[in-house]
Amino acid sequence: MTATDDSLAAQKQHLRTQARARRDSISAADRDARSTALLVRLHSLDRFPTAAVLHTYVGIGSEVATLPLIEELLQLGVRIACPRVTGGDHLEHREIHSTNDLVEGAMKLLEPDSDHCPELPVSLIDLVLVPGHAFTRDGDRLGYGRGYYDRFLAQCEATSIGLAFDDQLFDQLPRETHDRAVDIVITESETIHTGARK
């Protein structure tokens, strides 16, 4: 890693800390209300009701809460895939049939139980809901530092949607060649079509 790489990594880490502090400062009640408003915006997207297979992370802590959405869509018959981190730097994409299929993984994330949840080919996925510490209006994303979603989005043709609170929108973020932008960013007050990948 060069000095420039070191500097960029340090810059990204500083911004992760800043963005996380913004998100963590939102009260639990306010976060729930904002998550609900955000998911209402998601429902209004033209392509959302037609998605047959939706890939979504399971929000924990101060992240946008996605469990209510998962439960609702499962009842409507939408197929849901959730990520599971393997021993390497790789995400598996496994279909769940109930939130009871989610178990705590090695990184304290809620993930599909590999004993009961089959893997789905990336080619079947219609929409991807993407977590992140921060986003820009151009679709740039500051992830969690492991590159899981950058590698996933690089091989996935599905529309990608970054979910974030208003506090997580930044004017600019550092970007490297492997960083993948998202097509749409949705907050509780805005739906931003970035045009980044399509």
KABEL-V179836 format. One record per helix or strand of 2 or more residues. SS is the DSSP state (~ for helix, > for strand). FROM is the first residue (numbers start at 1). LEN is the number of residues. Records with the same first field share a line. If there is no record, write none. Layout:
BEGIN
SS->FROM-LEN / FROM-LEN
END
This chain:
BEGIN
~->3-22 / 28-16 / 67-9 / 99-3 / 122-3 / 148-8 / 166-3
>->53-4 / 79-7 / 91-6 / 102-3 / 110-3 / 127-4 / 134-2 / 141-2 / 159-5 / 184-3 / 191-3
END
